[in-house]
Amino acid sequence: MPETAPGTVVIAVGDELLHGFTLDSNSHWIAQRVREAGFPAVRIEVVGDSREAIVDAVGRAVADRRATRVLVCGGLGPTPDDRTLEALATALGRPLARDGRAEAHVQDIVARMHAAGWVASAQLSDANRRMTVVPAGATVLENRRGMAPGLAYPLPDPGDPHQPPPAPAHASAAESAARWLIALPGVPRELQALLTEEVLPRFFSGGELRHVGELRYRHAIEAELYEPLLTLEREFPEVAFGSYPQTETRELIIRAHGVDAAQVAAALDRLAELRPLVG
């Protein structure tokens, strides 16, 4: 097991996200799921469809000791602006190679599309083949909602930058590796299905679950909670606190989370003593 607590870095790829055309709902959804699995997000980064930008972001994530899981989302499709596979090959130091499992998956979908009359030929096009040439050594994850498969790679210990990447392995025993990089398509329904059906069960076991609790104050002024929260930070150093004003409901939410459920509950009880709930 890693020395640090399990954590996830999410890298969302796409010019449409970076330039504000599309809301990055994937990262929000992922952050909820990895927190529930015990691998809370430690950083979420959005980069454009640039090979250099993706390489740099992956490099930062791989070097981050907090990142026991790295999720790269988007840029796996068939068009020229989908550059994630090339960038991952560079970042991981692996050559691009045709993957038989990825090719069989894409071929099956194209054949079914042809049988349904959606495409003119059952033969793979050059665009289709772009999704079958991946950084070598991938554990291929079946995408039951789309064409681009998901990919998983074991990562080296960030403490040794000269350590070569672990040898690829596809047996289930290898899925207990301390660190993994996983690439997922950016289409939300495909990403959600892959994460739920494949990624979380296979690569997110053994996490450190965090317990969450909150108090809701009606018509409270946030500054009035300054001193009580300072007191809680001193008395409960293992519990994290946050203050979240809700302008529409005129509530102030004080949220606490930590690995010890009893400590979280005690901290909220103490807050209720310091600043009682009214009405």
C-alpha positions, 0 to 999 in steps of 0.5 A, a space after each residue: 500500500 502507498 505510504 500516503 493516503 489514497 488520492 486521485 488527480 483528474 485531468 479533463 482534456 478538451 478545448 471545449 472545456 478550457 474555452 468555456 463552451 462546455 461545462 466540465 460535468 465529468 470532473 464534478 461527477 468523478 469527484 463524487 464517485 472517487 470520494 465515495 470509493 475512498 480515493 478523494 480528488 486532490 487536484 482537478 486540472 483542465 487542459 486543451 487538446 494539445 499534446 504538450 499540455 497533456 504530457 505536462 499535466 500527466 507528468 505533474 500527476 505522475 510525480 505527485 505523491 498524493 496521486 495513487 490514481 490518475 484519471 485522464 478523461 477525453 481525447 480518445 476519439 477518432 478525429 485529429 483533435 483527439 491527441 490524448 493517446 499520443 500524449 500518453 505514449 510520450 508521458 509514459 515512455 511507451 510506444 504506440 502500438 496496435 492493440 488486438 483487444 481494442 481493434 476487436 472491440 471497434 470492429 465489432 461496433 462497426 460491424 453492428 453499425 453496418 448491419 443496422 444500415 448506419 455506415 456503408 462498410 463493415 471495414 475499419 476506416 482510418 478514423 476507426 483505427 485511431 482508437 485501436 493504436 494505443 500506448 503499449 502495455 494497456 489493460 483495455 477496459 471495455 466501453 459498452 456505451 461507445 467505441 473508444 475503449 478505456 485504458 489502464 497502466 500501472 505507474 511507478 513510485 513517484 519517489 524514484 523519477 528514474 524508475 522505469 514504468 512497471 511491466 504491463 500485466 493483465 491478470 487481476 492480481 496486477 490490479 492491486 498495484 499501488 498506483 494506476 493511470 486510467 484513460 477514459 473517453 470524454 462522452 459523459 454516458 460512456 465515461 460514467 458507465 466505464 467508471 461504474 462498471 469497470 474502473 471502480 470495482 477493479 482499480 479503486 479497492 482498499 480506499 480510505 473512506 472519509 465520513 462527512 457531516 454538516 450543520 445548516 444555519 438559517 440566516 447566519 452571517 458567515 463571519 460569525 462562525 470564524 472564531 468557532 471554526 478556529 476553535 474546532 481546528 485546534 480541538 479536532 486537527 484530524 477533521 477538515 471543516 468548510 463554510 458554504 453560504 447558500 444564497 438561494 436558501 439563505 442557509 450557511 452549511 458548515 461541513 466536516 469530514 475525516 476518516 474517523 466517524 466518531 471524531 466528525 460527529 464529536 466535532 459537529 456536536 462541539 460546533 453546536 455548543 459553540 454556535 447553537 442552531 436557531 429555529 
